[in-house]
Amino acid sequence: MARVVVFDETGGPEVLRIMDEPVAEPGPGEVRIRTQAVGVNRLDQMVRAGASPVPVRLPRARLGVEATGTVDALGPGVDGLSLGDEVIVTAVPDMDVNGTYTEYLVLPARSVVPRPAGLDATTAAALWVAYSTAYGALVEKAGMRPGDHVLITAASSAVGLAAIQIANQIGAVPLAVTRGATKKQALHAAGAAAVIVTDDEDVVDATHRHFGGGADIVLDSVTGPGLAHLAEAANAGATLVTVGWLDPRPASFPQRPITLHRYMSFEHTLDPIAVRRIAAFLAAGLRIGALKPTVDKVFTLDDIVEAHRYLEQGHQIGKIVVTV
């Protein structure tokens, strides 16, 4: 039997519970993973709270799109993997059925990549979703190049920190945006060229002051009614990519002549060719020390309710990880 986190109704963290279920056998082309650690994401919170962009199948719905562990069993026809291999899960598009908050995962073999050498399980659980999202949005979608001025909102989030590091790895110039001054020092330490504190200054005026003009790329995790104003911080012809909706209110539509994209990480993580590019880029960044996943706090699976309560407070810098 395997322990798995489920919920029978949407609501606050207290709806989460742990139950036992039989350990499934992998079918053709599938692999079974003994989970070591999972990353907790804002999407998990939205699904649990009933704010998911897609319907959630209740009862006994599951959570989690991010995990790392070891190969425990191989289904027929699986090549390139061996028992005991350390891997990272890259795609769980149906988390309410196959979520990663569990001791054992069965999923297509194409949905895992090797865990980079020297990366422990806790740190590996903080890698894929944040860094593949930032890479996909900035490099694959926006075409970020050396010298580009990049404005990054919600910069203390896992995606924001990943974007700062990836911009630096490429040779672009990251400008971090945060609401309060308490996270300013950490963002400078993460590699931001400058930090805008929106409680104290206007993001458009500050961007033009720091960059000597507008941003070439804006990476936004907030959306909401402030989107149109944020777009004013971009140069004409710039690219604005939204990767989240921390503000659930309807978004305002930018009037500025820019290219606007809505990026979802599964756009690339379901494409095996793109996954190879992402994995190679991340492995190189880790190897040279340009990429360093930030783990804010670690919980155990038994403390999953507390992990979600902590997530809802919004004080974290980086990723919340749950060990299994």
C-alpha positions in Angstrom: 0.0 0.0 0.0 1.1 3.6 -0.6 0.1 6.7 1.2 -1.4 9.4 -1.0 -2.8 12.9 -0.2 -6.4 13.4 -1.4 -9.3 15.8 -0.9 -13.0 15.1 -1.2 -14.2 18.7 -1.4 -12.5 22.0 -2.3 -11.6 24.4 0.4 -8.8 25.4 2.8 -5.8 23.3 3.6 -7.8 21.3 6.2 -9.6 19.5 3.3 -6.4 17.5 2.6 -6.1 14.1 4.1 -3.8 11.0 3.7 -5.2 7.7 2.7 -3.7 4.3 1.7 -4.2 2.8 -1.7 -2.7 -0.2 -3.6 0.6 0.4 -5.3 -0.1 0.1 -9.0 2.1 -1.8 -11.5 3.5 0.1 -14.5 1.9 -0.8 -17.9 3.6 -0.7 -21.3 5.8 2.3 -21.7 5.3 3.3 -18.0 7.6 3.6 -15.1 7.0 3.5 -11.3 8.8 6.0 -9.2 9.4 5.7 -5.4 8.8 9.4 -4.5 11.4 11.1 -2.3 10.3 14.7 -2.4 7.6 16.9 -4.1 7.5 20.6 -4.8 4.4 22.6 -3.6 3.1 25.1 -6.2 0.5 27.8 -6.4 -1.4 25.7 -8.9 -1.8 23.0 -6.1 -3.4 25.7 -3.9 -5.7 26.8 -6.7 -6.9 23.3 -7.4 -7.4 22.5 -3.8 -9.3 25.7 -3.2 -11.6 25.3 -6.2 -10.0 28.0 -8.3 -8.6 25.6 -10.8 -8.7 26.7 -14.5 -10.0 23.1 -15.3 -12.6 21.0 -13.6 -11.4 18.9 -10.6 -12.7 15.3 -10.4 -14.0 14.7 -6.9 -14.0 12.9 -4.5 -10.5 11.6 -3.8 -8.9 14.2 -6.0 -5.1 14.4 -5.8 -2.6 17.2 -6.0 1.0 17.8 -7.2 2.7 18.3 -10.5 6.3 18.1 -9.3 8.4 15.3 -7.8 11.7 13.5 -7.7 12.5 9.9 -6.8 14.0 6.6 -7.9 12.9 4.2 -10.5 11.1 1.4 -8.7 9.6 -0.7 -11.5 9.6 -0.7 -15.3 6.8 -1.6 -17.6 7.2 -3.5 -20.9 8.9 -1.6 -23.7 10.7 0.9 -21.5 14.3 1.6 -22.7 16.9 4.0 -21.3 15.9 3.6 -17.6 17.1 1.1 -15.0 15.9 0.2 -11.5 17.3 2.7 -9.0 17.8 5.5 -11.4 17.3 9.0 -9.9 14.8 10.9 -11.9 12.7 14.1 -12.0 9.1 14.2 -13.1 8.5 16.7 -15.9 4.8 16.5 -16.7 1.6 15.6 -14.8 -1.1 17.3 -16.8 -3.9 15.5 -14.9 -2.8 16.1 -11.3 -6.3 15.6 -9.9 -6.0 11.9 -10.9 -2.2 11.3 -10.9 -0.9 14.0 -8.6 2.6 13.6 -7.1 1.7 13.9 -3.4 2.1 10.2 -2.9 4.7 7.5 -2.0 4.6 5.9 -5.5 3.9 7.3 -8.9 3.1 5.5 -12.1 3.5 7.6 -15.3 4.8 7.4 -18.8 8.5 6.9 -19.0 8.7 10.0 -21.3 7.5 12.1 -18.3 10.8 11.7 -16.4 14.4 12.9 -17.0 17.6 12.0 -15.2 18.2 13.9 -12.0 21.4 16.0 -12.5 24.4 14.5 -10.8 25.0 15.8 -7.3 21.5 17.2 -6.8 19.9 16.0 -3.6 16.2 15.1 -3.6 15.0 18.1 -1.7 16.7 20.5 -4.1 15.7 18.5 -7.1 12.1 18.8 -6.1 12.4 22.6 -6.4 13.9 22.5 -9.9 11.7 21.5 -12.7 8.4 23.4 -12.6 10.0 26.8 -11.7 13.0 26.5 -14.0 11.2 25.0 -17.0 8.5 27.6 -16.7 11.0 30.5 -16.5 13.1 29.0 -19.3 10.1 28.2 -21.5 8.6 31.7 -21.1 11.9 33.6 -21.5 13.9 31.6 -24.0 11.4 29.5 -26.0 8.6 32.0 -26.0 10.1 35.5 -25.7 13.5 34.6 -27.4 15.6 36.2 -24.6 19.1 37.2 -25.7 22.2 38.6 -24.1 21.8 42.2 -23.2 18.0 42.1 -23.0 16.4 44.1 -20.2 14.0 41.8 -18.4 11.4 42.9 -15.9 10.3 40.1 -13.5 7.2 40.4 -11.2 6.7 38.2 -8.1 10.4 37.9 -8.2 10.7 36.1 -4.8 8.6 33.2 -6.0 10.3 30.1 -7.2 9.6 31.0 -10.9 10.8 34.6 -10.3 14.1 33.5 -8.7 14.6 31.0 -11.5 14.0 33.7 -14.1 16.6 36.0 -12.4 19.2 33.2 -12.6 18.3 32.1 -16.1 18.5 35.7 -17.4 22.0 36.0 -15.8 23.0 32.7 -17.4 22.0 34.0 -20.8 23.6 37.4 -20.3 20.4 39.4 -20.0 19.8 42.0 -17.3 17.1 41.0 -14.7 15.1 43.7 -12.8 13.1 42.2 -9.9 9.7 43.4 -8.7 8.4 42.8 -5.2 5.7 44.3 -3.1 7.6 44.8 0.2 11.2 45.8 1.1 11.7 42.7 3.3 12.7 40.6 0.3 14.9 43.2 -1.4 18.2 41.9 0.0 17.4 38.3 -0.9 16.6 39.4 -4.5 19.9 41.2 -4.8 21.6 38.1 -3.5 19.8 36.0 -6.1 21.3 38.1 -8.9 18.9 40.8 -9.6 20.6 43.9 -11.2 18.1 46.1 -9.3 14.9 45.6 -7.3 11.7 47.6 -7.5 9.6 47.7 -4.3 6.0 48.5 -5.5 4.9 49.6 -2.0 7.4 52.5 -2.3 7.6 53.3 -6.1 5.8 53.0 -9.3 6.9 50.1 -11.4 6.8 52.0 -14.7 8.8 55.0 -13.4 11.3 52.8 -11.7 11.8 50.5 -14.7 12.7 53.5 -16.9 15.0 54.9 -14.3 16.9 51.6 -13.8 17.0 50.6 -17.4 17.3 54.1 -19.0 14.2 53.1 -20.9 11.6 50.3 -21.0 12.0 46.6 -20.6 12.6 44.4 -23.6 10.8 41.4 -21.9 8.3 41.4 -19.1 7.7 38.2 -17.2 4.6 38.5 -15.1 3.2 36.0 -12.6 0.4 38.3 -11.3 -1.8 39.3 -14.2 -5.0 40.9 -12.9 -6.2 44.5 -13.4 -2.6 45.9 -13.1 -1.5 44.2 -16.3 -2.1 47.2 -18.6 -0.1 49.5 -16.3 2.7 46.9 -16.1 2.9 46.9 -19.9 3.7 50.6 -19.8 7.1 49.6 -18.4 7.9 47.8 -21.7 9.5 49.2 -24.8 7.3 49.5 -27.9 7.7 46.1 -29.6 8.7 44.3 -26.4 7.3 41.0 -25.3 5.2 40.5 -22.2 4.7 36.9 -21.1 2.2 36.0 -18.3 3.0 32.8 -16.4 0.6 33.0 -13.5 -2.5 34.6 -12.1 -1.6 35.5 -8.4 -4.3 38.2 -8.8 -7.5 36.2 -9.7 -9.4 39.4 -10.8 -10.0 40.0 -14.5 -6.9 41.2 -16.3 -6.7 44.6 -18.0 -5.7 44.5 -21.7 -2.5 46.4 -22.5 -2.9 49.1 -25.1 0.9 49.5 -25.7 2.1 48.0 -29.0 3.8 44.9 -27.5 3.6 41.1 -28.1 1.6 39.4 -25.4 1.8 35.7 -24.7 0.0 33.5 -22.1 2.5 30.8 -21.2 1.6 27.5 -19.7 4.5 25.2 -18.7 2.8 22.1 -20.3 3.2 23.9 -23.6 6.7 22.6 -23.7 7.0 19.9 -21.1 4.7 17.6 -23.1 7.0 18.0 -26.1 9.9 15.5 -25.8 12.2 17.6 -28.0 11.6 20.7 -25.9 12.1 18.7 -22.7 15.5 17.6 -24.0 16.5 21.3 -24.6 15.2 22.3 -21.2 17.0 19.4 -19.4 20.2 20.2 -21.2 20.0 23.9 -20.3 19.2 23.3 -16.7 21.9 20.6 -16.3 24.5 23.0 -17.8 23.4 25.9 -15.5 23.6 23.6 -12.4 27.0 22.4 -13.5 28.5 25.8 -13.8 26.7 27.2 -10.7 24.5 29.7 -12.6 21.4 27.9 -11.4 20.8 27.3 -7.7 17.2 26.2 -6.7 16.1 28.0 -3.6 14.3 25.9 -1.0 12.4 28.0 1.5 11.1 25.4 3.9 10.8 21.6 4.1 7.8 19.7 5.5 7.0 16.0 5.6 4.0 14.3 4.0 2.4 14.0 7.4 2.5 17.8 7.6 0.9 18.5 4.2 -1.8 20.6 5.8 0.7 22.8 7.5 2.7 23.1 4.2 -0.4 24.5 2.5 -1.1 26.8 5.3 2.4 28.1 5.0 2.0 28.5 1.3 -1.1 30.6 1.7 0.8 33.0 4.0 2.9 34.0 1.0 6.0 34.8 2.9 8.3 32.2 1.3 11.3 33.0 -0.9 11.7 30.1 -3.3 10.0 26.7 -3.1 8.2 24.8 -0.4 9.2 21.1 -0.5 7.6 18.1 1.1 9.6 15.0 1.7 7.9 11.6 1.3 
